[in-house]
Amino acid sequence: MKFFVDTADTDEIRDLAQTGLVDGVTTNPSLVAKSGRDFTEVVQEICGMVDGPVSAEVTATETGAMVEEGRKLAQIADNVAIKVPLTWDGLKACRVLTQAGTMVNVTLCFSANQALLAVKAGATFISPFIGRLDDIGEDGMEIIREIRTIYDNYDALSTQILVASIRNDEHVKQAALAGADVATVPPEVLRSLSEHPLTDKGLAAFLADWEKTGQSIL
């Protein structure tokens, strides 16, 4: 499973990218607003930090305007993926942009039927928001399992399942178990995946024993 970082904080992206664990980045208007910087400038900087897809979201709601914004955003860099909402206008825009050779991330997906429409429209990525489904008392991860089953029924489908609205490390694990192609995670969640109390305890014991030897590797 690929890891995308869900942020517009370029300092965070730069730091995490040094690990080699970052396969792409997702942004949205809310994340860019938090940065307080120019939208195009932020996307361009991020695209230079990672080789993988960088999702940049349109703000228009009508097909023609979405396509126009998408084309402009796609000019920023070759690795820009255009995010469009899962609406009728968004699906039509997805079709046009995809046929032009642009990567498209269809976002705000909350059902398997919506995901089926997105793949038919040619989406590169479909982004189900599992955390928001959890918020209303549903099992957000169930949608990932359903979409995976549907997509696997048809060999010709190439749309990647990009699990979004991830809140914790359990979401990441369950996404991987369900066979998701990508998990887009906040920086703090990605870092938390490396943590375990037994790791800390074991390291402390190793270091204490090493100190007793009085030796130094360097």
Secondary structure by P-SEA (a helix, b strand, c coil): cbbbbccccaaaaaaaaaaccccbbbbcaaaaaaacccaaaaaaaaaaacccbbbbbbccccaaaaaaaaaaaaaccccbbbbbcccaaaaaaaaaaaaabbbbbbcccccaaaaaaaaaacccbbbbbaaaaaaaccccaaaaaaaaaaaaacccccbbbbbcccccaaaaaaaaaacccbbbbcaaaaaaccccaaaaaaaaaaaaaaaaaccccc
